[in-house]
């Protein structure tokens, strides 16, 4: 199922956060490889060996990992990025078909949304990482003696950091996880500090697809953008809370709200751009369209809660700097 189709279905079911899990991604700075954390040294091996067994409280309950895994299957694009970024890439033997970043990850045709447990078992994993498993799937994996860890869609940056920390413990890369978190926090703080400081609140319309599904400030992405002083027009939409923070707006709603910025998270899936937005009936009247405040995002980075959220925040901050709404209004 396509990323934005999943979002639409999930929003209708008031569960859109889970739908963020399966998007593919490309571009941005490449996470560090599996050997960058020094895990190959004898000192590291003895340290990580001593760290096991480890018991984690995960999305699928308490999970005990008896020894450092050497054959990980990742069924979550976000987890794949995290694993490589903390230095566990060498332990990853297979990733699902949506995990296209980093480019040298061991890609397969495994489908997290139509999961074939037998196909996973053929990879002989000692750890499976997923963003969501049904009870039946979890039971099948357990029956086959395969340990599974569920890392669901984070609802905040702190949730992202917690998952990175947990994957560090699960793989024997605690130091790599701590270093990644420290780097992310430092870069985010620098981006926020150097971003323009508008006199008043500035609003945005965040487009998940051309049928006007959007995000509220309460969502993961909304909280990230709020770091830059931005507020979503979707906050006041009817049914915003009931949709899990992912309401479907209308063209009329967006035009009436007249957002200061339009952020497009459907540039790859749906070929949307400042040009296509400007051609929509009535949209050329928006100041955001007239004054170059329509910002193209990478759909795939925008759908994940991993390390490259820093890149997205930087893209938005750069747009605020280049085209300040206050100066244009």
Rosetta blueprint (number, residue, H / E / L):
1 X L
2 X L
3 X H
4 X H
5 X H
6 X H
7 X H
8 X H
9 X H
10 X H
11 X H
12 X H
13 X L
14 X L
15 X L
16 X H
17 X H
18 X H
19 X H
20 X H
21 X H
22 X H
23 X L
24 X L
25 X L
26 X L
27 X L
28 X L
29 X L
30 X L
31 X L
32 X L
33 X L
34 X L
35 X L
36 X L
37 X L
38 X L
39 X L
40 X L
41 X L
42 X H
43 X H
44 X H
45 X H
46 X H
47 X H
48 X H
49 X H
50 X H
51 X L
52 X L
53 X L
54 X E
55 X E
56 X E
57 X E
58 X E
59 X L
60 X L
61 X E
62 X E
63 X E
64 X E
65 X E
66 X L
67 X L
68 X L
69 X L
70 X L
71 X L
72 X E
73 X E
74 X E
75 X L
76 X L
77 X H
78 X H
79 X H
80 X H
81 X H
82 X H
83 X H
84 X H
85 X H
86 X L
87 X L
88 X L
89 X H
90 X H
91 X H
92 X E
93 X E
94 X E
95 X E
96 X L
97 X L
98 X L
99 X L
100 X L
101 X L
102 X L
103 X L
104 X L
105 X L
106 X L
107 X E
108 X L
109 X L
110 X L
111 X L
112 X L
113 X L
114 X L
115 X L
116 X L
117 X H
118 X H
119 X H
120 X H
121 X H
122 X L
123 X L
124 X L
125 X L
126 X L
127 X E
128 X E
129 X E
130 X E
131 X L
132 X L
133 X L
134 X L
135 X H
136 X H
137 X H
138 X H
139 X H
140 X H
141 X H
142 X H
143 X H
144 X L
145 X L
146 X L
147 X L
148 X E
149 X E
150 X E
151 X L
152 X L
153 X L
154 X L
155 X L
156 X L
157 X H
158 X H
159 X H
160 X H
161 X H
162 X H
163 X H
164 X H
165 X H
166 X H
167 X H
168 X H
169 X H
170 X H
171 X H
172 X L
173 X L
174 X H
175 X H
176 X H
177 X H
178 X H
179 X H
180 X H
181 X H
182 X H
183 X H
184 X H
185 X H
186 X H
187 X H
188 X H
189 X H
190 X H
191 X H
192 X H
193 X H
194 X H
195 X L
196 X L
197 X L
198 X L
199 X L
200 X L
201 X L
202 X E
203 X E
204 X E
205 X E
206 X E
207 X E
208 X L
209 X L
210 X L
211 X L
212 X L
213 X E
214 X L
215 X L
216 X L
217 X L
218 X L
219 X L
220 X H
221 X H
222 X H
223 X H
224 X H
225 X H
226 X H
227 X L
228 X L
229 X L
230 X E
231 X E
232 X E
233 X H
234 X H
235 X H
236 X H
237 X L
238 X L
239 X L
240 X L
241 X L
242 X L
243 X L
244 X L
245 X L
246 X L
247 X L
248 X E
249 X L
250 X L
251 X H
252 X H
253 X H
254 X H
255 X H
256 X H
257 X H
258 X L
259 X L
260 X L
261 X E
262 X E
263 X E
264 X E
265 X L
266 X L
267 X L
268 X L
269 X L
270 X L
271 X L
272 X L
273 X L
274 X H
275 X H
276 X H
277 X H
278 X H
279 X L
280 X L
281 X L
282 X L
283 X H
284 X H
285 X H
286 X L
287 X H
288 X H
289 X H
290 X H
291 X L
292 X L
293 X L
294 X E
295 X E
296 X E
297 X L
298 X L
299 X H
300 X H
301 X H
302 X H
303 X L
304 X L
305 X L
306 X L
307 X L
308 X L
309 X H
310 X H
311 X H
312 X H
313 X H
314 X H
315 X H
316 X H
317 X H
318 X H
319 X H
320 X H
321 X H
322 X H
323 X L
324 X L
325 X H
326 X H
327 X H
328 X H
329 X L
